[in-house]
Amino acid sequence: MSVRALARSGPHRSEVGPVELFFDLVYVFAIIQLSHLLIDDLTATGAARTVVVFAAVWWGWNYTAWAMNWLDPGRTPVQLFTGVLMLAALGMSIAIPNAFDSAAWLFVGCYLFMGIARPVFMMVSYRGTQLATNYRMLLMWTLLAGVFWVIGAALEPEWRLAVWLIAVLIDYAAPLAHFRVPGVGAAPMHLWDTDAEHLAERNRLVFIIALGESILLMGGSIVYQGQLTTSSAIGLVVGFATLFVLWWNYFAVAGHDAHGGDSSTGALRSAYAYAHALMVLGAILVAVSIEVRLTHEHLTPAMIAVTIAGPVVYLAGNLLFLRSRFGGLARSRGAAAVVLIAIGAVLLPIHENVPVVVAGLAVLAVLTALAAYTAHSRSTVVAGRAAG
C-alpha cells in the first residue's frame, strides 16, 4: 500500500471520518470507568491513581487522534487498524477498576499494544518519509516508558503508583523533548505537518463525550435511588445547569468559530495534547462531584475538594489553551479559579453546617458569570472587527 493511498488529501482533509467517531465510542465507557474509580475511593490516593490511569487513557486517545491527521479514514486498512486500536482501548477500559489490583497486566498490555502498534503502522505506511522517521523516535520513547509500565505492573500495588507515575512523566515529556534520542536523532515539532482544524474538531468531540458521561452518571444516580425527591431534583437541576455552563464556557473559547491564532505544531501540541487533557479531566471531576452530591446528604471535605477541583482543573486547561493558541493571559479564568479556591477554603471549616446544594450553587454561580463575561467579550470583539 503506497503512502499516497493511505494519506488524507483533497478539500475535505480536515473532516472527521465515521471510523474516528466510532473509535470515540469506547471512550464513553472509559470515562465512566474513570469516574467510578474515583467515586469508589474519594481519597488523595484514589485521586492520584485516577490521574495516572486517566493520563494513560488520554495519551492512548491523543496519539490515535494525531495519527488520523495523516491517515485517510475512508481506506479499508486504516479502518481495520482503527478497529484493532479500539479493541485494545476497550481492554484498557475494562481493566480500569482493577488497574491497581488484579487487572494491571491487562491495562498495561493493552496500553503498550496501542503505543507500539500505532507508530509501527505509521512507519510502514509512510516508509521513506519524514513522518516515518518521526514515528521511529516516538516509538523509542514509548518503549522507554513501557519499561516502567511493565515494572509497575509486576510490583505490589503499594509501589505501582510511583513507578507508573514515572512512566506517565516519560510519555508526556517525549513531545516536549522533541522525541530526542541521543546518538539516534530527534523529531522536533516543526517536522510534524499537522492539520489544526482536524485536531480541534477531534478534541471538541471528546470534550462533549466527557460532558455526556456526566449526564449518564446523573441519570443513573436518580434511577438507582428509585424516586425523585425534592433534594435530588434540586441537585439534578444544579448539576445539569453546571454541565450546560461548562459546555458554554468551552465553546466560547474553543468552539467552531475560534479561528486564527498560532497553528504551529508546537502550539497545537500544547493546546490539544496537554491543555485538553486538563479540560477533559476537569469535566470528569465535575461529573464525579455531581454524582457524590446527589448521593450524599452531608458535605465532607473530600466532596468539597472534588467540587472545587473539577472547574479549577478545567480552567487551568483553558489558560494553557488560550496561551498556546492566542498568547493571551485570560485573566478572567485565573480570577475565576481564585474565587473557586476561596469558596472551597470558606466551606471546609463549616462543611458540617452547610447544605450539600450550596457547594454546587456556588460553583454554578462562578462558572455562569465567567461564561456570560466570555460570551460578551467575544461578541464585542466580533462587532469591532465587523465595524472595522
C-alpha positions in Angstrom: 0.0 0.0 0.0 1.5 3.3 -1.0 1.8 6.4 1.1 -0.5 8.3 -1.2 -3.2 5.7 -0.9 -3.4 6.0 2.9 -2.9 9.7 3.2 -5.5 12.3 3.7 -6.0 14.6 0.7 -8.5 16.8 -1.1 -10.7 19.6 0.0 -12.3 17.5 2.9 -8.9 16.7 4.5 -9.9 18.2 7.9 -13.2 16.3 8.2 -13.6 13.8 11.0 -14.3 10.4 9.5 -17.0 8.0 10.7 -14.4 5.5 11.9 -13.0 8.2 14.1 -16.4 8.8 15.7 -16.8 5.0 16.1 -13.4 4.8 17.8 -14.5 7.5 20.3 -17.4 5.4 21.5 -15.2 3.2 23.6 -14.1 6.4 25.4 -17.6 6.9 26.7 -17.1 3.7 28.6 -13.5 4.6 29.6 -14.6 7.9 31.1 -17.4 6.3 33.1 -14.9 3.8 34.4 -12.6 6.6 35.4 -15.3 8.4 37.2 -16.3 5.3 39.2 -12.6 4.6 40.0 -12.5 8.0 41.9 -16.0 7.7 43.3 -15.2 4.4 44.9 -12.0 5.8 46.5 -12.5 9.5 47.1 -9.2 10.0 48.9 -5.8 11.5 48.0 -4.5 8.1 47.0 -7.7 7.4 44.9 -7.3 10.8 43.2 -3.6 10.1 42.4 -4.5 6.7 41.0 -7.3 8.2 38.9 -5.0 10.8 37.5 -2.3 8.3 36.5 -4.9 6.0 34.8 -6.5 8.9 33.1 -3.1 10.0 31.8 -2.7 6.7 30.1 -6.2 6.6 28.7 -5.9 10.2 27.4 -2.5 9.5 25.8 -3.9 6.5 24.0 -6.7 8.6 22.6 -4.5 11.6 21.9 -1.9 9.7 19.9 -4.6 8.0 17.9 -6.2 11.3 17.1 -2.9 12.7 15.9 -2.2 9.7 13.7 -5.5 10.2 12.0 -4.2 13.6 10.9 -2.3 11.9 8.2 -4.4 8.7 7.5 -7.4 8.6 5.2 -10.3 7.3 7.4 -12.1 6.1 4.2 -9.4 3.5 3.4 -10.0 -0.1 4.5 -6.6 -0.8 6.0 -7.0 2.4 8.2 -10.5 1.3 9.2 -9.3 -2.2 10.2 -6.4 -0.8 12.1 -8.6 1.7 13.9 -10.9 -1.2 14.9 -7.9 -3.1 16.4 -6.9 0.0 18.4 -10.5 0.3 19.5 -10.5 -3.2 20.8 -7.3 -2.5 22.8 -8.8 0.6 24.2 -11.8 -1.4 25.3 -9.5 -3.8 27.1 -7.9 -0.9 28.9 -11.3 0.4 29.9 -12.4 -2.9 31.2 -9.2 -3.0 33.3 -9.6 0.4 34.9 -11.4 -0.5 38.1 -8.7 -3.1 39.0 -5.7 -1.5 37.3 -4.0 -1.3 40.7 -5.1 -4.8 41.6 -5.7 -7.9 39.5 -6.1 -6.2 36.1 -2.7 -4.5 36.0 -1.3 -6.6 33.2 -4.5 -6.3 31.1 -4.3 -2.5 31.5 -0.6 -2.2 30.7 -0.7 -4.8 27.9 -3.5 -3.0 26.0 -1.9 0.4 26.5 1.5 -0.7 25.3 0.0 -2.6 22.4 -1.6 0.6 21.2 1.5 2.6 21.9 3.7 0.2 19.8 1.2 -0.7 17.1 0.4 2.9 16.1 4.0 4.0 15.3 4.8 0.7 13.6 1.7 1.2 11.4 2.7 4.7 10.6 6.3 3.8 9.9 5.2 1.1 7.4 2.5 3.3 5.8 4.9 6.3 5.4 8.2 4.5 4.9 10.8 6.6 3.3 9.3 9.9 4.5 10.0 12.3 7.4 6.8 11.1 9.2 8.2 7.6 9.4 11.4 8.9 11.0 9.3 11.0 13.4 7.3 7.9 14.5 10.6 5.9 14.9 11.7 8.4 17.5 8.2 8.4 19.2 8.4 4.5 19.3 11.7 4.7 21.2 10.3 6.9 23.9 7.2 4.7 24.1 9.4 1.7 24.7 11.4 3.5 27.4 8.1 4.4 29.2 7.0 0.9 28.6 9.8 -0.4 30.8 8.3 1.4 33.7 4.7 0.4 32.9 5.8 -3.2 32.9 7.9 -2.9 36.1 4.9 -1.2 37.8 2.6 -4.0 36.8 5.0 -6.5 38.3 5.3 -4.7 41.6 3.0 -4.8 44.6 0.1 -2.3 44.4 1.6 0.0 47.0 4.7 0.6 44.8 2.8 0.6 41.5 1.6 4.1 41.7 5.1 5.7 42.0 6.5 3.6 39.1 3.6 4.3 36.8 3.9 8.0 37.6 7.4 7.8 36.2 6.1 6.1 33.1 3.5 8.8 32.6 6.1 11.5 33.0 8.3 9.9 30.3 5.3 9.6 28.0 4.2 13.2 28.4 7.8 14.5 28.3 8.5 12.9 24.9 6.9 15.7 22.7 8.4 18.4 24.9 11.9 16.8 24.4 11.2 16.7 20.6 11.4 12.8 20.9 15.2 13.3 21.0 17.2 10.0 21.4 20.9 10.6 22.0 23.0 9.2 19.2 20.0 8.4 17.0 18.2 11.7 16.3 15.1 13.8 17.1 11.7 14.7 15.8 11.1 18.4 16.7 7.6 19.8 16.4 8.2 21.7 13.1 8.8 18.4 11.3 5.2 17.2 12.1 2.9 18.7 9.4 -0.4 18.7 11.3 -4.0 19.8 10.5 -5.1 22.3 13.1 -8.8 22.1 12.2 -8.9 18.3 12.3 -7.3 18.3 15.8 -9.6 21.0 17.0 -12.7 19.0 15.9 -11.4 15.8 17.4 -10.8 17.5 20.8 -14.1 19.2 20.7 -15.9 15.9 20.2 -14.0 14.1 23.0 -14.9 17.0 25.4 -18.5 16.6 24.6 -18.2 12.9 25.3 -16.8 13.8 28.8 -19.8 16.0 29.4 -22.2 13.3 28.1 -20.7 10.9 30.6 -21.7 13.3 33.4 -25.3 13.1 32.2 -25.2 9.3 32.2 -23.9 9.4 35.8 -26.6 11.9 36.9 -29.4 10.0 35.3 -28.2 6.6 36.6 -27.9 8.0 40.1 -31.5 9.2 40.1 -32.8 6.0 38.6 -30.8 4.0 41.2 -32.4 6.0 44.0 -35.8 4.8 42.8 -37.6 8.2 43.3 -37.1 11.8 42.6 -37.2 13.7 45.9 -37.1 17.4 46.3 -33.5 17.5 47.2 -32.4 15.1 44.4 -34.5 17.2 41.9 -32.7 20.4 43.0 -29.4 18.6 42.8 -30.2 17.3 39.3 -31.1 20.8 38.1 -28.0 22.3 39.6 -25.8 19.6 38.1 -27.3 19.8 34.7 -27.0 23.6 34.7 -23.3 23.3 35.7 -22.7 20.9 32.7 -24.5 23.3 30.4 -22.5 26.3 31.6 -19.3 24.2 31.3 -20.2 23.5 27.7 -21.0 27.2 27.2 -17.6 28.2 28.6 -15.8 25.6 26.5 -17.3 26.6 23.2 -16.9 30.3 23.9 -13.2 29.6 24.0 -12.6 26.6 21.6 -15.7 26.5 19.5 -16.1 26.2 15.8 -15.8 29.9 15.3 -12.5 30.1 17.3 -10.3 30.7 14.2 -6.9 32.2 13.9 -4.1 32.0 16.4 -0.9 30.1 16.3 -1.3 27.0 14.2 2.3 25.8 14.5 2.7 22.2 15.6 4.2 23.2 18.9 1.2 25.4 19.7 -1.2 22.7 18.7 0.7 20.2 20.9 0.2 22.4 24.0 -3.4 23.3 23.1 -4.6 19.8 22.4 -2.3 17.2 23.8 -1.9 18.9 27.1 -4.5 21.7 27.6 -7.4 19.4 26.5 -6.1 16.7 28.9 -6.7 19.2 31.7 -10.1 20.2 30.4 -11.3 16.7 29.9 -10.0 15.7 33.3 -11.8 18.7 34.8 -15.0 17.6 33.2 -14.6 14.1 34.7 -14.1 15.6 38.1 -17.2 17.8 37.7 -19.1 14.6 36.9 -17.8 12.9 40.0 -18.7 16.0 42.1 -22.3 16.0 40.8 -22.6 12.3 41.5 -21.4 12.4 45.1 -23.6 15.4 45.8 -26.6 13.6 44.5 -25.9 10.5 46.6 -24.8 12.1 49.9 -26.9 14.2 52.4 -24.0 16.0 54.1 -20.9 17.7 52.8 -17.5 16.2 53.5 -14.0 17.7 52.9 -13.5 15.2 50.1 -16.7 16.3 48.4 -15.7 20.0 48.7 -12.3 19.2 47.3 -13.6 17.4 44.2 -16.3 20.0 43.7 -13.7 22.8 43.5 -11.0 20.8 41.8 -13.2 20.0 38.8 -13.7 23.5 37.5 -10.2 24.6 38.6 -8.5 21.9 36.6 -10.8 22.7 33.7 -9.8 26.4 33.9 -6.1 25.5 34.1 -6.7 23.8 30.7 -8.4 26.9 29.4 -5.5 29.0 30.4 -3.0 26.8 28.7 -5.1 26.5 25.6 -5.5 30.3 25.2 -1.9 30.9 26.0 -0.8 28.3 23.4 -3.0 29.3 20.5 -3.6 33.0 21.1 -0.8 34.1 23.5 -3.4 35.6 25.9 -3.3 35.5 29.7 -7.1 35.0 30.1 -7.2 36.9 33.4 -10.9 36.2 33.8 -10.2 32.5 34.0 -7.4 33.0 36.5 -9.7 35.2 38.6 -12.5 32.6 38.5 -10.1 29.9 39.7 -9.0 32.1 42.6 -12.7 32.7 43.6 -13.4 28.9 43.4 -10.4 28.1 45.6 -11.6 30.8 48.1 -15.1 29.3 48.1 -13.5 25.9 49.0 -11.5 27.5 51.8 -14.6 29.1 53.2 -16.7 25.9 53.0 -14.1 23.5 54.6 -14.3 24.7 58.2 -18.1 24.9 58.2 -19.0 22.0 56.0 -21.0 20.2 58.7 -23.5 23.1 58.8 -23.7 23.7 55.0 -26.3 22.0 52.8 -24.9 19.9 50.0 -26.5 22.0 47.3 -24.7 25.2 48.4 -21.4 23.9 47.1 -22.9 23.2 43.7 -24.7 26.5 43.6 -21.5 28.4 44.4 -19.6 26.7 41.6 -22.5 27.2 39.2 -22.6 31.0 40.0 -18.9 31.4 39.3 -19.0 29.4 36.0 -22.1 31.2 34.8 -20.6 34.6 35.5 -17.5 33.5 33.6 -19.4 32.2 30.6 -21.5 35.3 30.4 -18.4 37.5 30.5 -16.6 35.4 27.9 -19.6 35.5 25.5 -20.0 39.2 25.9 -16.3 39.8 25.4 -16.3 37.7 22.2 -19.4 39.5 20.9 -17.7 42.8 21.5 -14.5 41.7 19.6 -16.6 40.3 16.7 -18.6 43.5 16.5 -15.4 45.6 16.5 -14.0 43.6 13.7 -17.2 43.9 11.6 -17.2 47.7 12.1 -13.6 47.9 11.1 
